[in-house]
Amino acid sequence: MATSLNVIEEVEHIKEDFADLLTCTICLETFKQPKYLPCLHTFCESCISTYIVSTVKGDKSEGFKCPVCRRLVPIGEIKENSHTWARTLPGNHFVVSMIDRKAMKKAEKLCDACSSKSVSQKAISWCSICDEAYCYTCESNHRTYKMARNHKIVPIKDINEDTSIYNICAFVACDEHPDKTIEIYCKDHSQPCCTICATVHHRKCEHVITIDKAVSGVKESKKAKELTKKLKEASYKLEGFIQNRNKNITNFENEMDVVLDEITNMRKKLNEKLDILENKIREEVNSARKDHVLRLSEESAELSGLKSTFDHWKIMFEACLSQGSQIQCLVKMEEIFRKMPQYENDLSKVIQGIKDISVKFEATDIIPNTVCFGRLHSAEQRPSLPGLKTVNFHT
């Protein structure tokens, strides 16, 4: 019993609050000439037309995608320019009737017959067969027509006082023949249709009944309850899937931030390591410079000392030759000859040890051989979600 009450309360709540059903998701205003797609999403004719023209590129397009669910809407045999596609979409008469009911509830409904002539006249009654509202004059005229004499016409004030009167509304247009009313129901194909469709498409079907018989008790039927249950379950499961995807996005973004932080830290450590290696090689260079320059300087100093000695001897002997006596020259010459072998020996030792020293830097192959900081690995696995393996809305 509680479950039945909950269902009734939920249905009543939907009756009172259906603003979203009457609002175009493109212009965010109440529908004007509502047209619906195969996915049942509804849009203003002008809105969906503008959307089609702006998204369809080229003449060979197979269709367009629904602005809401992104499912492809095939254009079939339509050959016209995309500017005319919206006109070929079926009108959503249910939404129109809901808009009319809302207007009637607020006493804002205008006479449909007068509106077609661009005249604004407040409506006072409703024809359940034609699904139109009339002012006093148009209602009187409507009753004079032979075809409409038996139409059920209800005062709008009575409808507002008793919403169950809505159930008498009989006008639902056929999708294939918009100017025809649905009057037949084929049980073989579970298809409501007009008399033309019944004649053309269902003439061989065995179980064809009138729509009045088909709709009897439909709101309380097992099938209606099953559909309500399935839609609720589908919505619940999809909400879970959406939350899972959003959670995965958040977790993935957080993991990516962690990866970027790890890269930054790795670069920092790499810089620190490079600084250490750089300081080490600089110390090695400075040490080698000091040692080799000292060695070369010592060799240069030793050679300079020897040169100084030989230069001194040279100047002294030249002075003897130019200014000294014969005996002085002899003495100095013999003295120099006696000392020269030792100095020549010292010079020979120094010269034999002389080596030119050069230096160049041979870098390791760390840079050419390093092609990346690391590798990014993405893992995919099935999430643990109730019903993920059992999604079936047809069972």
Residue, then its C-alpha position, 0 to 999 in steps of 0.5 A: m500500500a505504501t508503495s502505491l501511495n508513493v507512486i501516486e504522490e510522485v505522479e501528483h508531484i510530476k503533474e504539479d511540477f513539469a516546468d522542465l518538460l515545457t522548457c526548450t533546453i536550447c533557448l531555455e524558454t517555453f516551447k514554441q512549435p515543439k518538435y521531437l527527435p527519435c530519442l524523444h528530446t524536444f526543442c522549439e522548431s526554430c531552435i532545432s533548425t538553427y542548431i541543425v544549420s550550424t552543425v551540419k556541414g556539406d550536402k552529404s551529411e547522414g543527419f545530425k546529433c541530438p543537442v542533449c544525448r548526442r545520438l545521430v538523427p538520420i535524415g532518411e530519404i529527405k533530400e531538401n536543404s538542411h534549412t528545411w529538416a526541422r519542419t519535417l520533424p514530428g510535432n510534440h502534441f503532448v507538450v503542446s497539450m501540457i502548455d495549454r493545460k498550464a495556460m488554462k490553469k492560470a486562466e491565460k489560455l487564448c482561443d486557438a481559432c482566434s489566434s490563427k487569425s492573429v486575434s487575441q481572445k480569452a478561451i472559455s472552453w476546450c474541445s477534447i477531440c480537436d485538442e483546441a480551446y475556444c472563446y464563446t463565439c468560436e465554441s458556438n461556431h464549432r458546435t454548428y459543424k456537422m463533423a463536430r456536433n458530437h465532440k466533447i466540449v468542456p468549460i475550462k473552469d471545470i477542467n481546472e476544478d477537476t483535473s481528471i477531465y484531462n483524461i477525456c482528451a482524445f487528440v493524438a496525431c499520427d507520426e506518419h500522418p500528422d493530420k490524422t488522429i490515432e484511433i487504432y492499436c495493433k497489439d501484434h506490433s504494440q503500435p498505436c496508429c491512425t486508420i490509414c496506417a492500420t489499413v496499409h501496415h497492419r491489415k494482416c495483423e490478427h490483433v487490432i483493436t480500437i484505441d479506446k479499448a487499448v487505453s482502458g486502464v492503461k495508467e494502472s496496467k502492469k506494463a505501465k508500472e513495469l515501464t515506470k519501474k524500469l525508467k526509475e531503475a535506469s535513471y538510478k543506474l545511470e546516475g551511479f555511472i555518471q557519479n563514477r565517471n565524475k569521480n574517475i575524472t577527479n581521481f584521474e586529475n589528482e593522479m595527473d597532478v601527482v605525476l606532474d609533481e613527481i616529474t618536478n621533483m625528479r627534475k629537482k633531484l636531477n638538477e641537484k645531481l648535475d650540480i654535484l657532478e658539475n662541482k666534482i668535474r670543476e674540482e678535477v679541472n682546477s686540480a689538474r690545472k694547478d698540477h700541470v701549470l705548476r709542473l710547466s712553471e717549474e720546467s720553465a723556471e729551471l730552463s730560465g735558470l740554465k739560460s741565465t747561466f749560459d747568458h752570463w757565461k756568454i757575456m763574460f767570455e765576450a767581455c774577456l775577448s774584447q777587454g781582457s788579456q790573453i791569459q784572462c781569456l784562457v783562464k775563463m775559457e777553461e773554467i767555462f769548459r770545465k763547468m759546461p758538461q755538468y750544465e749541458n747534462d742538466l739541460s739534457k735532463v730537463i729537455q728529455g722530460i719536456k712534454d706539451i700538455s693540452v686539455k679537452f673535455e669529453a662529455t659522457d653520453i648521458i644527454p644524447n642517450t637520455v630520450c625521456f624522463g620516464r614513461l607514463h603508464s595508463a591502466e584501465q579496468r572495469p569499475s565495481l558498480p552494481g548492475l554494470k554487467t546486467v544493464n538490460f532495460h528490455t527484460 
